[in-house]
């Protein structure tokens, strides 16, 4: 295994870092300050996109730093999962950067689904404007009324009726649905079929947000933050009738698509966690060197040097594990990397949470304010320990795959 970036992967990551340093870092604090000052709580209809976002997107596109996640040389940068991982880490250092390069979740996962499984018509209508950055999207999966850690519990339905599919159900934590540019969602739901196994009874359906019967009920705060203008919504679907052609790949293929979608997406999430952890550690060290208490620099008080060392070890371990997962996906396929992908989904967010906690402690009161990125990074870390499956589900997967080597199920 060789985790050194290829010349192309290294050059792209260096260009991403330079762009962030030159164009994003100088304006990011003011960008988020402006959003916080205009906060309207859950009234998502009043959210707007600051003009600087579209200006920076245009600059990134002009420099060829666009759709870096997509391993397609015509539609994206043509980078492998491993090659893109290094750029994903760079974007993780900034809360703003992923969107500027059109590499933000959930759009990346949705675009990958359409690229890999979508029909020609679906690609023309929805993938094309998503790749151009003209619209945004949402993924409807988690439900409020069932234990969503077990996806087979899903209560929402997508029932085939002739040449239509009818959607009913409730979804929440639908990230991105508050964005005024969000026009399309992928709705995953049960398509009952007694002749098929339980992993062949779900479908993914493309749902325009203006379709009759789609209603955004509210926006949900994460530790008191609404993440505007992105937002996480509760959305109800009542007899939403759509053409059968809106089903991706065909009824009953939802779980198959989900497996193809989540592997590379988890690499992206974890590498961004590593970038955020690196930035958090930098902030902690700078603060620890600059501030003095009891006639000592903070970094030399108590066990702070030991905590610093532990953070460095944890970040590098998480990076190596994530790069190994990316290498396996590229060389052996997603199914050969199942243990690795589950492992990084447990390790990287937990590592970030611990590193940010250390940085917050070093900052004191400033660490829990909006004066640094730390509270947003902590929010990200803690949320990711639930998103795309909680830690316990991934640990269960790791244990099951390990026991299978000994003939146990």
matplotlib code that plots the C-alpha trace (Angstrom):
import matplotlib.pyplot as plt

x = [0.0, 1.3, -0.5, 1.7, -0.4, 0.2, 1.7, -1.8, -3.4, -0.6, -0.8, -4.6, -4.4, -1.8, -3.9, -7.0, -4.9, -3.6, -7.1, -8.5, -5.6, -5.9, -9.7, -11.6, -9.6, -9.6, -13.4, -14.7, -15.0, -17.0, -19.1, -20.3, -20.6, -23.0, -25.1, -25.3, -26.3, -29.2, -30.4, -34.1, -34.2, -36.4, -38.0, -36.1, -38.2, -36.2, -32.7, -30.6, -27.2, -24.5, -23.3, -19.6, -20.5, -21.4, -18.4, -16.0, -17.7, -17.1, -13.4, -12.9, -14.6, -12.5, -9.3, -10.5, -11.0, -14.5, -16.3, -13.0, -14.8, -16.1, -13.8, -14.9, -12.4, -15.2, -17.7, -15.2, -11.6, -11.1, -9.3, -9.4, -10.9, -7.4, -6.2, -9.2, -8.8, -5.9, -8.0, -10.9, -8.7, -7.8, -11.4, -12.1, -10.1, -12.8, -16.5, -17.1, -14.7, -16.5, -19.4, -17.0, -15.5, -18.9, -17.7, -20.3, -22.5, -25.2, -24.7, -21.6, -23.4, -26.5, -24.4, -22.5, -25.8, -27.1, -23.7, -23.5, -27.2, -29.2, -30.9, -30.0, -33.1, -32.3, -28.8, -29.8, -32.5, -30.8, -27.1, -26.2, -27.3, -25.9, -22.5, -22.7, -23.5, -26.7, -28.9, -28.6, -30.1, -31.2, -31.3, -34.4, -33.7, -33.9, -37.4, -38.8, -41.1, -38.8, -35.3, -33.5, -30.2, -31.9, -32.7, -35.1, -37.4, -38.2, -41.9, -42.2, -43.5, -42.9, -45.7, -45.9, -49.3, -49.3, -46.9, -46.6, -45.0, -46.8, -44.8, -46.0, -44.2, -42.1, -38.4, -36.2, -32.6, -32.9, -29.7, -29.7, -33.4, -33.5, -31.2, -33.2, -31.3, -32.4, -34.6, -34.4, -34.3, -33.6, -36.4, -35.6, -38.6, -40.2, -41.6, -43.4, -42.8, -43.4, -41.5, -38.2, -35.9, -35.9, -32.9, -34.7, -37.8, -36.6, -36.4, -34.7, -37.0, -36.1, -38.5, -38.7, -39.3, -42.2, -44.1, -47.6, -47.7, -44.2, -44.2, -41.3, -42.7, -39.8, -36.0, -34.2, -31.4, -28.2, -27.1, -29.0, -27.5, -29.7, -26.8, -28.4, -28.7, -28.2, -30.6, -31.8, -35.5, -38.5, -40.4, -43.7, -44.8, -48.5, -49.7, -46.9, -47.4, -44.5, -43.7, -42.2, -39.3, -38.3, -37.2, -33.5, -32.3, -35.8, -38.0, -36.3, -32.8, -32.4, -30.1, -27.9, -27.5, -27.0, -23.9, -22.4, -23.1, -21.9, -18.4, -16.7, -18.9, -17.6, -14.0, -14.9, -16.5, -13.6, -10.9, -12.7, -12.8, -9.0, -8.6, -10.9, -8.8, -5.6, -7.0, -8.3, -4.9, -3.2, -5.6, -5.0, -1.2, -1.4, -3.6, -1.4, 1.7, 0.2, -1.6, 0.1, -1.5, 0.3, 3.5, 3.5, 2.3, -0.9, 0.6, 3.0, 0.4, -1.0, -1.0, -1.4, 1.8, 0.7, -2.8, -1.1, 1.0, -2.1, -4.0, -1.1, -1.0, -4.8, -5.0, -2.2, -3.7, -7.1, -5.5, -3.7, -6.8, -8.8, -6.3, -6.1, -9.9, -9.7, -6.9, -9.0, -12.0, -9.9, -8.1, -10.5, -13.9, -16.4, -17.3, -13.7, -13.4, -16.5, -14.5, -12.3, -15.1, -17.0, -13.8, -13.1, -16.7, -16.2, -12.6, -12.5, -15.5, -14.6, -11.0, -12.2, -14.5, -11.6, -9.2, -11.7, -12.6, -8.9, -8.8, -11.9, -10.5, -7.3, -9.4, -11.6, -14.7, -13.6, -13.8, -17.5, -18.3, -18.5, -15.1, -13.4, -14.4, -14.3, -18.0, -18.9, -16.2, -17.5, -21.0, -19.8, -17.9, -20.8, -23.4, -21.3, -21.2, -25.0, -25.1, -24.8, -25.2, -24.3, -21.1, -22.8, -24.0, -20.5, -18.9, -21.5, -20.6, -16.9, -17.5, -19.8, -17.3, -14.5, -16.5, -17.4, -13.7, -14.3, -17.5, -19.8, -22.6]
y = [0.0, 3.4, 6.3, 9.0, 11.3, 11.0, 14.1, 15.0, 14.5, 16.5, 19.3, 19.6, 19.6, 22.3, 24.4, 24.0, 25.0, 28.1, 29.1, 28.8, 30.8, 33.6, 33.8, 32.2, 32.7, 36.5, 36.8, 33.7, 35.2, 38.1, 35.8, 33.8, 36.9, 38.3, 35.2, 35.0, 38.7, 38.0, 34.9, 34.2, 30.9, 28.4, 30.8, 29.3, 31.2, 34.3, 32.7, 34.2, 33.4, 36.0, 37.2, 36.3, 32.6, 32.7, 35.0, 32.5, 29.6, 31.3, 31.9, 28.2, 27.0, 29.3, 27.9, 24.3, 23.6, 22.2, 18.9, 17.5, 14.5, 13.0, 10.4, 11.3, 13.3, 14.9, 15.8, 16.2, 16.3, 12.6, 12.0, 8.6, 8.4, 8.3, 11.3, 13.4, 12.5, 15.0, 17.9, 16.9, 17.3, 20.8, 21.8, 20.4, 23.2, 25.7, 25.6, 27.5, 25.8, 22.6, 24.5, 26.9, 23.9, 22.3, 19.4, 19.8, 17.2, 16.0, 17.2, 15.2, 11.9, 12.8, 13.6, 10.4, 8.5, 10.2, 9.8, 6.0, 5.0, 7.8, 7.5, 9.9, 11.9, 12.2, 13.2, 15.9, 17.4, 17.2, 16.1, 18.7, 21.8, 20.2, 19.8, 23.4, 24.5, 26.2, 24.3, 22.3, 19.1, 17.1, 13.4, 12.3, 9.2, 9.6, 9.4, 10.9, 8.0, 5.0, 4.0, 5.0, 3.4, 0.3, 1.4, -1.5, 0.1, 2.8, 3.6, 6.0, 4.4, 4.7, 2.6, 1.9, 2.6, 2.1, 4.5, 6.6, 6.2, 7.6, 8.8, 9.1, 9.6, 11.8, 12.6, 14.8, 15.9, 16.5, 18.5, 21.3, 21.5, 25.1, 26.4, 28.6, 27.0, 23.5, 22.2, 18.4, 15.6, 11.9, 10.2, 6.7, 4.6, 1.2, -0.3, -3.4, -6.6, -9.9, -11.8, -10.1, -10.0, -7.1, -5.5, -5.4, -3.6, 0.1, 2.6, 6.0, 8.5, 12.0, 14.5, 18.1, 20.2, 22.1, 18.8, 18.9, 17.1, 18.1, 20.3, 21.6, 21.6, 23.1, 23.6, 21.7, 23.2, 21.3, 22.3, 25.5, 26.2, 26.2, 26.0, 28.6, 29.0, 25.2, 24.0, 20.6, 20.2, 18.0, 17.3, 15.6, 13.8, 13.3, 11.4, 12.9, 11.5, 11.4, 9.6, 6.2, 7.5, 9.5, 6.2, 5.8, 2.6, 1.0, 0.0, -2.1, -1.0, 1.5, -0.5, -1.4, 2.3, 3.3, 1.0, 2.5, 6.0, 5.9, 4.4, 7.3, 9.8, 8.6, 9.0, 12.7, 13.2, 11.6, 13.5, 16.8, 15.8, 15.4, 18.8, 20.3, 18.6, 19.9, 23.4, 23.0, 21.8, 24.8, 27.1, 25.3, 25.6, 29.2, 30.0, 28.0, 29.8, 33.3, 33.2, 33.1, 32.0, 31.4, 32.8, 30.0, 29.7, 27.7, 25.0, 24.3, 24.1, 20.8, 18.0, 20.2, 19.0, 15.4, 16.3, 18.0, 14.8, 12.6, 14.8, 14.6, 10.8, 10.5, 12.8, 10.9, 7.5, 8.6, 9.9, 6.7, 4.5, 6.8, 6.7, 2.9, 2.8, 5.1, 2.9, -0.3, 1.3, 2.3, -1.0, -3.6, -2.0, -0.8, -4.2, -5.1, -2.0, -2.4, -2.9, 0.0, 2.4, 1.5, 1.9, 5.4, 6.4, 5.6, 6.9, 10.2, 12.0, 10.8, 12.0, 15.4, 15.7, 15.0, 17.4, 20.2, 19.6, 20.1, 23.3, 24.6, 24.0, 25.9, 28.8, 29.1, 31.2, 32.1, 28.4, 28.2, 31.5, 32.3, 34.0, 30.8, 27.9, 25.5, 25.4, 24.6, 21.9, 20.4, 20.4, 18.7, 16.0, 15.2, 15.2, 12.9, 10.3, 9.9, 10.7, 7.9, 5.4, 5.8, 4.5, 1.4, 0.3, 0.6, -1.2, -4.0, -4.2, -4.4, -7.2, -9.1, -9.0, -10.1, -13.0, -14.2, -15.1, -17.7, -19.1, -17.0, -14.8]
z = [0.0, -1.0, 0.6, -0.9, -3.1, -6.8, -8.5, -9.7, -6.3, -4.6, -7.1, -6.8, -3.0, -3.1, -5.4, -3.1, -0.1, -1.9, -3.1, 0.5, 1.9, -0.8, -1.3, 1.6, 4.8, 4.5, 4.3, 6.1, 9.6, 8.2, 6.1, 9.1, 11.3, 8.7, 8.7, 12.5, 12.7, 10.3, 12.1, 11.8, 13.7, 11.9, 9.4, 6.5, 3.9, 4.8, 4.3, 1.5, 0.0, 0.5, -3.0, -2.1, -2.2, -5.9, -6.6, -5.0, -6.8, -10.1, -9.3, -8.3, -11.4, -13.6, -11.9, -12.6, -8.9, -9.4, -8.9, -7.5, -5.9, -9.2, -10.7, -14.2, -16.3, -18.4, -15.7, -12.8, -12.0, -12.7, -9.4, -7.8, -4.3, -2.8, -4.9, -3.9, -0.2, 0.2, -1.3, 1.0, 4.0, 2.9, 2.5, 6.0, 7.5, 6.4, 7.0, 3.8, 1.4, 0.4, -1.2, -3.0, -4.9, -5.4, -3.2, -0.4, 1.1, 0.4, -3.2, -3.8, -2.8, -4.8, -7.8, -7.5, -7.4, -10.6, -12.3, -11.5, -11.6, -13.2, -16.6, -19.4, -18.8, -15.0, -15.7, -18.1, -15.9, -12.5, -12.6, -15.2, -13.1, -9.9, -11.5, -12.7, -9.2, -10.3, -7.9, -4.7, -3.4, -0.4, 0.7, 2.4, 4.6, 8.4, 9.9, 13.1, 14.1, 13.8, 15.0, 11.8, 12.8, 11.3, 7.7, 7.3, 9.8, 7.3, 7.4, 4.4, 1.3, -2.4, -4.0, -7.8, -9.3, -13.0, -14.6, -11.4, -8.0, -4.9, -1.9, 1.7, 4.9, 7.2, 6.9, 9.1, 9.4, 5.7, 5.4, 2.8, 2.4, 3.8, 1.0, -1.4, -4.3, -3.2, -6.0, -6.0, -3.4, -3.3, -1.3, 0.0, 1.0, 1.3, -1.9, -0.5, -2.5, -0.6, -3.3, -2.5, 0.5, 3.0, 1.3, -2.1, -1.0, -1.0, -3.7, -4.3, -6.0, -7.4, -5.9, -7.1, -4.0, -5.6, -6.2, -4.8, -1.4, -0.3, 2.8, 4.8, 8.4, 10.3, 10.5, 13.2, 15.3, 16.0, 19.5, 19.0, 15.5, 12.4, 10.0, 7.8, 4.9, 4.6, 7.2, 8.4, 7.9, 8.8, 5.6, 5.1, 1.9, 1.4, -1.7, -3.8, -7.3, -9.7, -13.0, -12.6, -14.5, -11.4, -9.7, -9.8, -11.4, -10.8, -7.8, -5.1, -5.7, -2.9, -0.7, -3.6, -4.5, -0.9, -0.6, -3.7, -2.5, 1.1, 0.7, -1.1, 0.7, 4.1, 2.9, 2.1, 5.5, 7.4, 5.5, 6.2, 9.8, 9.7, 8.1, 10.8, 13.5, 12.1, 12.1, 15.7, 16.9, 15.2, 17.1, 20.3, 20.0, 19.0, 21.9, 24.3, 23.2, 23.3, 26.7, 30.1, 33.4, 36.7, 35.0, 32.4, 28.8, 28.8, 26.7, 29.5, 32.2, 33.6, 31.1, 28.0, 26.3, 26.8, 25.4, 22.4, 21.7, 22.0, 19.5, 17.0, 17.3, 16.9, 13.9, 12.1, 12.9, 11.6, 8.4, 7.7, 8.4, 6.0, 3.3, 3.6, 3.1, 0.1, -1.4, -0.9, -2.6, -5.6, -6.0, -4.6, -4.7, -2.0, -0.7, 0.0, 2.1, 4.3, 7.5, 6.7, 5.9, 9.1, 11.1, 9.8, 10.4, 14.1, 14.4, 12.5, 14.0, 17.6, 17.0, 15.8, 18.8, 21.2, 19.5, 19.4, 23.0, 23.9, 21.8, 23.4, 26.9, 25.9, 24.6, 27.7, 27.2, 23.6, 22.8, 23.2, 21.3, 17.6, 17.7, 16.5, 14.3, 17.3, 18.2, 14.6, 14.4, 17.6, 16.2, 13.0, 15.0, 17.3, 14.6, 12.3, 15.1, 14.3, 10.6, 8.0, 10.8, 14.5, 16.0, 17.4, 13.9, 12.4, 15.3, 14.9, 11.2, 12.0, 14.6, 12.2, 9.4, 11.8, 13.2, 9.7, 9.3, 12.0, 10.5, 12.8, 11.5]

ax = plt.figure().add_subplot(projection="3d")
ax.plot(x, y, z, "-o")
ax.set_aspect("equal")
plt.show()
